[in-house]
Amino acid sequence: MTRTLWDSTVGKKTIMAVSGLIMLGYLVAHMAGNLKIFFGPGEFDGYAHWLRTMGEPILHYEWALWIVRVGLVAAVVLHGVSAYQLSRRDIRARPAKYVHKRPRASYATRTMRWGGIILALFIVWHILDLTTGTVHTGFEAGHPYQNVIDTFSTWYGNVIYITAVLAMGLHVQHGFWSAAQTLGVGNATRDRILKTLANLLAVVLTVGFISVPVAVMTGVVS
């Protein structure tokens, strides 16, 4: 049953939709956590510490955080592999170019694949920068507030982050609506509401995430 689901086009699209919604839920929670930086280092560092102690005393230190991380990695891998395999399947099904041009798709639709690649590369950089500190000069373990300030005090840190966030916004805009269609939620009546919600989610997430580097660059957060 599981293998049949994975091998079918419908199954892969369903896996993409579900894994995408899981990642969307994470993005909303992650953005809310990021915005705590506007309340000062105590609030932000306290939130970062809570992430490592949530679930205690039932769970040990960082267990809940690792459960979330493993779940997210699984969602990202399933999403990426499904997208790649569906893309290859689509190319094999249409080896010859269309005689007549197809209707021009939206910018978000046309950039979904490149957006996914940009986001995958960004996730790796983001982890090496603010989680492990591997590419972060002067990284201080246990001081996430200062580490964020350091990252967004560099031009390249801002360029990488803002570019990735813009790609994420476009990805969410198209991906949320596509997921709704795949899961059978959309119909003629609800399509307008779903598209509006997709646009709203994309704008809120984009503005929310970008507000942090902008605040550091302008001195609002320092």
N, C-alpha and C positions, 0 to 999 in steps of 0.2 A: 504493500500500500504506500509506504513512504517513498520507495524507489519510483513507483509509478507517478506519484505526485511530483517528484523532483525532475523526472524525465519529460514531463509534459509541459507545453508552453503555458497553459493555464496555471499549472502548479508553480512554475518559476515566477510568473507574474504575481501570484498570490503571496509567495515567499517574499518577493520584492516589496509588495504593499505592506505586509505585516512588519517586516524588519524596518522598513522606512518609517512606519508609525511609531515603532519602539524608539528609533533614533530621534524622531521629532519630539517625543515626550521628554527624552533626555535633554534635548536642546532647550526646551522651555524651562526645565528645572535648572539647567546650567546657567542660563541667562539670568534667572532670578537670583541665583547664588552670586554671580559676577557683580550684580548691581549693589550688593552689600558693600562694595568698595567705597561707595559714596558716603557710607556711615563711619568711615575711619578704619585705621589698622586693627583696632581691637575687635570690631565687629567682623571684619573680613577674615582675620586670622582665626577668630573664634569659630567662624563657620567652617573654615578649612579643617580645624581640629575636630569639629563635630562629625565631619564626613568620615573620619577615621575611628570615631568611637560610637557611631550610630549602631544600634542593635545590641549594645552592651546592657546588662551583663549576660544576656542569653548568648550572644556571639562574642568571640574574642576580638581584640583590637584589630581593626582594619578588615575583618572578615566580610562584613557587609559591603564595604567599599570594593573588595576584590570580587565579590559576587556580581556587583553592578558592572565592574570592568569586564569580567568574563562574558557576561550577557551582552554587553555592548560590542565587544570584539566579535562575538558570534553573529550578531545582527549585521555588523559592517561587512564581514566576510561573506555571509549569505547574500546580502544585498549586492555586493560587488560582483561576486561570481555569477549570480543570476543575471545581472545586467549584461555582463560580458557574453555569457552564453546565448542570451536572447538576441544580442546584437549580431553575433556570428550566425545564428540561425536565420535571422532576418536577411543578412547579406547572401547566404547560400540560397535562400528562397527567391531572391531577385538578383541573379548574377548580371543581367543586362540592364543598362540604363533605360529609364522610361522614355518612350517616344515623345510623349507630351509631358511638359513640366507639371509636377505636382503643385497643389496650392502651397503657398509659402507658409511655413509653420511659424509659431511665435518664437521670439528670441529665446525664451526660457526653454522651449522644446528643443531648439537647435543646439543649445549649449549644455544639455543635460549630461552628455557623455564627458565633455571636457570639464564641466563643473564637477563631476564625480571624481575625475582624476586629480583636479586641483585640491579638492577636499581631502582625498586620501593622502596626498603628499603633505597637506597642512597638518593633518592629525599626527603624522609622524613627527614633524617639526615641533608642533605644540607640546607633545609629550616630552621630547628631548629638551625643550626650552624651559617649561614651567613645572614639569613633574620630576624628571631625573636631573635636570640642570646640565646635561651633557654639552649642549651648545650655548649655554648661558654663562657668560663671564661674570664672576662675582656672585653666583647663585648661593643663596643662604637657605639651607634646609630648615623648615619650620617657620619661615618668614615669607609667606606667599604674597602679602601686601607689597613688601619691598621688591620682591622679584617681578611682580607685575609692573611696578613703577619703572624698574630698570629696563624691562623689555620695551615698553612704550616710550621710553626716553631715547630710543634709537630709531633712525629713519627706516631701516630695513625691517625692524620689528613691526612698525606700523604698516608698512607697505604689504608685508606678507599677511598680516592679520586681516587688514581691511579688504584685501583682494579675496581672501578666502571667505570672509563674511558675505561679500557681495555675491560670490558664487553660490554660497549656501542659501541666500535669499531667493535666487532664481530657481535653485533646485527644489526648495520647499514649495514655492509658488506652483510649479508644474507637478511636482511629485505628490503633493497632498491630494490634488484633484484627481490625478491618475490612480492613486491608491483607492480613492472612494469609488471610482468607476470599476476597478478590478474586483473590489469586494462587494459590488452590487448595491452600494449605497446610493449612487447617483441615479437620477431619472430626469425627465423633462422638467418636472416641477422643482426638484431640488438642485439642479445644476447651477442656477444663478447664485443660490445661497452658498453652495460649496465653493464656487469660484471666488465669491466675495470673501469667504472665510480663508481660503488659500492665500489670497492677496493680503488680507489682514495679518495672518500669521507671518508671512514673509516680511512685511513691513515692520511689524513689532519686533521680530527676532533680529532683523538687520539693524534697526535703530538701537535696540537694546544692547547688542554686542558691540557695535561701533562706538556707542557712547563712552565706553571705558577708555579706549586709546585716545579719543578726542578730549576727554576730560583730563587725561594726563598731559597731552600736548599743550592744552590751554592753561594748565596750572590749577584747574578746579580740584583735581586730585593730585596730591604730591606727598 
